[in-house]
């Protein structure tokens, strides 16, 4: 599958080699790079909707990308409300699109 990553940035240079890991997002396995933010990995695979609001079930995704808002929260390894823009990918993570406030398991 083609991912959308900047491999060679005009200012930052070439993307450094990192260890590839597998994560599971909404039941589907996908590749990510160890240490990158969850939101970056999901955006690279074209996923833009990370959660749905409690009241109207409106979609939300990355907004501030610095951990100040809660638009990018998802359920990660059974824990709801994880800010994916500031949480690093780890091998085998289970990530789910969050509906409303999420539920603890």
Secondary structure, DSSP 8 states (H G I E B T S, - for coil): ------SEETTTEE-----EEEEEETTEEEEEETTSBHHHHHHHTT----EE-TTT--EE--SSSSSSSSTTEEEETTEEEEETTSSB--TT-EEE-EETT----
